Amino acid sequence: MSVPARPVIGIVGSGGAYGRWLAGFFRGRMGLEVLGHDPADPASAAQDALVERADVLLFSTPIRRTVEIVDAWREAAAGREAGRLWLDVTSIKEAPVAAMLRSRAEVAGLHPMTAPPKAPTLKGRVLVLCEARLSRWQGWLDALASALEAQCVRTDPARHDRLMALVQAQVHALHLAQAGAIRRQAADLGGLAGLMPFRSASFELDAAVIARMLSLNPAIYEDIQFGNPHVPAALAALRDELDALQALVADGGEAARARFRAEALEAPRAAFAGELAAGNHTYERVGYLLADLADPVALAVYLPEDRPGSLRALLAAFERHRLSIASIHSSRTPAGELHFRVGFTAEVDRGALDAAVAAIDGEGIGRVIERRG
């Protein structure tokens, strides 16, 4: 028996950030009907409507409540889920997938390794797939992964949670601890703002991660720490490494320095030898990007027509006014609009730049949405 050509998608937790993004993706990218249910939104579809009509039921719910919610929907479905597909998008996989397996549906766990992007797909991001019980829906799930344009990696739920204790929870904990230490120790130095003028590329990246975490939903970070049974061991290992490092630095002697070189530098360098060149290259590329973003004069230009030649027309406007470009990058505005950020040196002819801006807007090439310098 084949799956429906255009399955109806039901999203439990459609009022959350990921639920809204997924609803937009299924409607806009795949052209599918979406039914959303959210207890906090009385205008959303009723539970029974999703149970009756949804061919694919996707749980986008808080980590701490996912098992409880899945069990409640299984009881409400009372076997009607047989032959359908149940998915979840939580950051923990073992318990939610086990809960979905108690149903009669086919089951897979999804974990997008990013907050809901401003882009229409997950292009350039990782999507973890835990395919637990699949037969007739396997091809459709493969098509979904392809449409999402993510870098897909497959594993089982138990291994996923062990990996996430290191990839997510340990990293989050390290940056939260760093934020707390800066808050305490930099109070008389002007706080984080007082440190930024003295930043290295590494500190700027750390500060960006801290800002990102503190800007998003705190419940997600809390549940990633408390909802994964592998996290305590990961944090204990991190604590042990920091304690050992602190003890060596406090000792300060030559023997301590020798142990520092052997244990903190040489041992991990040998362990990660195969990954060092690629990782160092990535760091250098990010450093170049940060340098470009510091160009003293810059324009952000939105090109409304997504067609071949749009970028060429933009560059031609700068050429006509004899303007040399220092850097150019594509990015997205907070609203999700794709734009090109064009950087110039401080010596750029401001009059020529004014004329180029007028041409870009006046000739319909694009719209200058931001200017610096």
Stockholm file with secondary structure:
# STOCKHOLM 1.0

chainA/1-373         MSVPARPVIGIVGSGGAYGRWLAGFFRGRMGLEVLGHDPADPASAAQDALVERADVLLFSTPIRRTVEIVDAWREAAAGREAGRLWLDVTSIKEAPVAAMLRSRAEVAGLHPMTAPPKAPTLKGRVLVLCEARLSRWQGWLDALASALEAQCVRTDPARHDRLMALVQAQVHALHLAQAGAIRRQAADLGGLAGLMPFRSASFELDAAVIARMLSLNPAIYEDIQFGNPHVPAALAALRDELDALQALVADGGEAARARFRAEALEAPRAAFAGELAAGNHTYERVGYLLADLADPVALAVYLPEDRPGSLRALLAAFERHRLSIASIHSSRTPAGELHFRVGFTAEVDRGALDAAVAAIDGEGIGRVIERRG
#=GR chainA/1-373 SS CCCCSSCCEEEETTTSHHHHHHHHIIIIITCCCEEEECTTCTTSCCHHHHHHHCSEEEECCCGGGHHHHHHHHHHHHTTTTTTSEEEECCSCCHHHHHHHHTSSSEEEEEEESSSCCSSSSCTTSEEEEEEEECSTTHHHHHHHHHHHTCEEEECCHHHHHHHHIIIIIIHHHHHHHHHHHHHHHSGGGTHHHHHGGGCCHHHHHHHHHHHHHHHSCHHHHHHHHHSCTTHHHHHHHHHHHHHHHHHHHHHCSHHHHHHIIIIIIIHHHHHTHHHHHHHHHHHHHHHHHHHHHTCSEEEEEECCCCSTTHHHHHHHHHHHTTCCCSEEEEEECTTCCEEEEEEECTTSCHHHHHHHHHHHHHTTSCEEEEEEC
#=GC SS_cons         CCCCSSCCEEEETTTSHHHHHHHHIIIIITCCCEEEECTTCTTSCCHHHHHHHCSEEEECCCGGGHHHHHHHHHHHHTTTTTTSEEEECCSCCHHHHHHHHTSSSEEEEEEESSSCCSSSSCTTSEEEEEEEECSTTHHHHHHHHHHHTCEEEECCHHHHHHHHIIIIIIHHHHHHHHHHHHHHHSGGGTHHHHHGGGCCHHHHHHHHHHHHHHHSCHHHHHHHHHSCTTHHHHHHHHHHHHHHHHHHHHHCSHHHHHHIIIIIIIHHHHHTHHHHHHHHHHHHHHHHHHHHHTCSEEEEEECCCCSTTHHHHHHHHHHHTTCCCSEEEEEECTTCCEEEEEEECTTSCHHHHHHHHHHHHHTTSCEEEEEEC
//
